[in-house]
Amino acid sequence: MQILTRTILAGALAGTLLASACTSTKTSSEPAVTPDTWAVVDGRPITKDATEKVFRRVRDPNETLSAEEAVAAKLSVLDDLILQDLLVAKAAALKIEVPPADLDAAFTKAKGNLNDEQFKQELTRRSLTEADMRESLRRQLLAEKVLDHEVSKQVTITDPDVTQFFEAHRAQFNVAEEGYHIAQIVITPQRDPQVNNATGDDAGTPQEAAAKARTIMEKLKAGASFRELATSYSEDPGSTQRGGDMGLIPISQLQQAPPPLRNAVLNKGAGTVNVVSAGNGGFTIVLVVSHEVAGQRDLSTPGVKDQITATLKSRKEGLLRAAYLTSLRSDATIVNHLARRVVQAKGLPPST
């Protein structure tokens, strides 16, 4: 139950906040700053209570943090709330709304494999109601819609862009040796000092690792994106941020891999997914993206143009997203009172 609840709810709750975290419109005057005021964004307060609630929801309850580590984590949560507040305010200005059907779908996805009673119990354990959860998801969806409208839809990749990239990187499309393009989701049986996945989910025992592997496989069978699951749950620091992508692995290298891993890849068709036991209580979920024969590719080779287009779009979106969020922050009036108090306390955890 613990693994299910962490894997299902952490992604929906990470970076989100309750409606009470901040108001939806800019006030005409600055609110009174009290010890409970941890930040003010364009006149909208974000409170200690709102930040603490999100902190309790996204952190691993089994993890023991020092006072300094806890405050650092809360500063990170507060920074996420500030950014989300700006995006939600922008959604109002752009008249962007979340259709009820989209919210219902997000709520159903957040429930995952839990039945209604189990889900209610988990919400109660986290001091959250279904209404709170829906509002939290609504704000998350609003922020995503703003970024889609202001960033993703503004990026276009033309045929000349693709051709120019191919000519400049022709050697990258010359496959010297037959190989398999694979992706992976790594699950270890022990907790790591720092987990880089999007949810912070980290199995701590062989039993938790097995449960986590089963949950991920169930999500894959239900149609979930392998890339999104890898970003959210993989415990491999090297590939998590790439959606588990390991690139093209030559057959000569695969022949040297442990037999279970080798057999999960060789002679398997594109789209095949297998769970491989790591032998130490951990697991690797392996996806065969494609099987590549040796030789030079060109723009007429299936998949090459799409691959280049995706690469260029990702680069441009990344740049535009960073610039957009930086601009959004710079145009706002933001006072992070918690950060100020930490500075005033000379790095010691402030009393409030």
N, C-alpha and C positions, 0 to 999 in steps of 0.2 A: 504493500500500500504506500509505503514511504517513497519508493522509487517512482511509482505511477504518479503520485501527486507532484513530485518535484519535476518530472519530465513534462507533464501535461500543463501544469499551471505556471511554471517559471517563465516560459517563453511569452505567455500572454500577459504576465504581470511585470516582467522586467521592463524598465523604462516607462512604465505607465503610472498613472496616479488616479486617486479617487476624485470625484467632482469637487470635493471639499478642499483639494490641494490648492486650488486658486480659483478666483472668480473668472467669468467669461468675458467681461468687458472692462475697459480701462476706466478707472475712476477719475473724477475731476481733480482730486487732491490726494496727496500722499497719505496712505493709512498710517495710523499711529504704530510706531515700532515698539513692540513688547518683546520680552524674552522668548515668546512663542513665535515671533516672526523670524524666519530663517532666511528669507529672500523676498525681494520686491521686484516685480517685473512690470515695467510700464504702469506702476500703480497697483498692480495685482499682487496680493501677498501669497507667499507659499509658506505654510506653517511648519513648525517642528512636528506637530502631530501627524500631518500629512506625509512628511518625509519619513518619519519613523515607521509609519504603516507600510510604506513601500519597501523600506529597508527590511522589515521583518518578513515580507513576502518573498523577496528575491534572494535572501541569504540562505545558506545551508544551516538548518537549525542544529546540526550536529557539529558544526565548526565553532571552535573556541577562538574568539578574537580578543586581543589586548584592547585596552581603552583607546590607544592611538589608532590601531587598525580599524576599530569600529567607527571612529570619527572620520577617518579617511574614506571608508566605504560610504558613509552618509553624505560626505561632501560630493562623492561621485554620483550618488542617487539624486542629490539636490541639483547637480548640474544637468542631469537628464531631465528633471522636472522643469527646469528653467527653459530648456530648449523646446520641450514639448509644449509648454505654455505659449511660447512664441509662435509655434506652428499652428496651434489651435486658434489663436487670435488671427493669424493669417487666413485660416480657413473661413472664418467669419467674414473677413474683408472680401474674400474671393467668392463668397456665397457658396462654398463647398459644403455639402451635407453628406451624411451616411445614410443610404437607403435602409429601411428596416430589414430587408432581406439579407443585406450584407452583414448587418449586425447579428442577425439570427444565425447566419452561417459561421461567423467568428465565435459566437457563444457555443455553438455545437462543437466546433473544433477544439475549443478550450476544454470542454468536458472530456474529450478523448475517449478512452475506454471505460471511464467511470460511469456507473449507472446514476440515476437521478439522486438516489439516497446517498451514495458514496460521495457524489459531488457536493451535495448540501453539507455533509459532514466535514468535508475538506474546507468549504467556505467558512463554516462555523469555526473550525480550528484556526483559520486565518483572520477571524473577526471581520468577515466580509459577507455581505448579502448578495443575492443574485442581481439586485438593482445596482449595487456598487460595481459588481463585475461588468455588467453591461455598459455602465457609464465609463469605466476604465477602458474597455475595449473600443467604445465609441471614440474616445479621445485618441487612442492609438491609431485607429483607422483614419481619423481626420488628419493626423500628422502625416500618415503614409500617403494620403490622397494629395496633400499639398505638395509633397516632394515629387510625386508622380506628375502633377500638373506643372510645377515650376522647374523641374529638372529633367525627368525622364522624357517627357513629351517634347522637350525643347531640343533634344539631341537627334540629329539626322546623320546617317552615314551614306555617302554617295558611291556610285560605282567607281569614279576616279579615285576616291579615297581608298577603296579596296585594292584597286590595281596598283596604286602607288605603294601601299604597304607591302603587297606581294613582291613587287620588283625589288624593294629595299631589303626584304627578308626571304628571298627565294631559297637560300640555303636551309632555312628552317623547315621547308616543305620537301626536302629531299630525305627520305627515310633510308638510312644506310642499312638497317637490319630489320627484319620482320619483328613485330612486337605487338603488345596489347596496351591500349590506353585504358587505364583503370582509375577508380576512385575508391576511397575507403572511409569507414567510420570505425575509429579505434575506441575500445572500451577496456579500461584497466581495472583490476580488482582492488586498487589502493588509491587513496586520495593524493592528489598532487598539490604542491605548494601554491601553484597558480594554474587555473584552468582558463583557457582562452576562448572557450565556446560562448555562444551568445546567451545561454541560459545559466551558466555556472554549474550545470549538472555534472556531478562527478561520482561514479560508483566507488564505494569504499570497501566492499567485500566481494568474494566470488559470487555469492548469492545475489547481491545487488547488481553485479555485472551481468549475470545471466538474465535477471528480470529486465534490465535495461535493454539488452540485446533483443529479447522477445518483443518488448514494446515497440522498438524501432522497426523490427521486421513487420509487425502488424500494421504500423503506419505506412510502410512501403507498399504492402499488399493492398492497402486502402487507397493508394494513389498519391501518397505524399511525395514531394520532391526529394530525391537523394541529396542533392546539393544543400537544400534548406535544412534537412535533418543533420547533415554533417556539420554545418555551421552552428547549429543549435546544440548538438550533443556529443560530437566527437571529442575525444580526450587527447588527440594527437596534436601537439603544438605546431608541428611542421606543415600540416595540410588543412587544419580546421578552417582557417580564414579563406582558403581557396575552395571551400565546399567539398573538401576531401579529395580534390583532384591531385593525382600522382603523376599525370602526364603519360607519355608513351614509354613503356618498359620493354626493352629488347628481350627476345626469347632467351638469349644467353644468360641474362640476369635473372629471369624468372626460373631458369633451370637450377639456379643456386638457392632459390627460396625454399623454406620448409615445405615438405610434401603437401600438407593440407592447403597451404596458400597457393602453391603451384597448381594443384589440381582444381582449385576453384576458379582458375583463370584460363589455363591452356585448353584449347579446343572448345571454348564456351562462346556462344553467340553474344552479340551486342545486346545489352539490357539485362543480362544474367546477373542475379544477385545471390551470393552465398554467404553464410555465416561460418567463420573459421575459428576454431578454438585455438587460443594462443598457448595453451599448455600450462599456463600459470594461473588459471582462473579468469583470464581476460578473453576478449573476443575481438575479431576484426570482421566487419561486414564489408564485403568486396563487391563492387559493381564493375562489370566489363562494359566500358563505354564503346570501344570499337576494337577491331582486329585490323592491323595495318600491315600490308606487305611492303617489301623493300621497293624503292624507286622514287623518281621525282614526281611530285604533284604539280598541277597547274590549276588555274581558276576554274577549269571545266571539271576537275575531279570532285565528285560528290562530297559535300561537307566543308571543302576548303573555303569557299566564299562565305558560308555561314560562320565558320570559325573566325575568319578575319573580321567580319562585321561585328560579331559579338565582342571580340577583343577591343576594337576601336570604340564601340559604344560604351563598353565598361570603362575605358580610360576617360572618355569625355564626360560621362556621367559622374565619375569619381571627382574629376576636377570641378565640374559645375556644382555638384553637391557641396563640396568643401567651400567653394566661393559663396554659394547662396547662403549657407548656414552662417558663415563668417559675417556676411553682409547683414543678415537678419539680426545677429547679435549686436553688431556695431551700430545699427540704427535704433536699437532699443535702449531704454534706461534700466539698467539692472544693478541692483545692490545685493550682494551676497553677504548677509549679516553673519551667517555661521562662519564663513571663511574669515571675515574680519575678526570675529571673536577668537578664532584659533590663532591668528597672527598676534592679537593683543595678549593672548596667553602664552606666547612664545613657544608654540608647538605643543603645549600641554592641552589635554582635552578640556574644553571649556565647561563650566558648571552647568550651562544651559545650551 
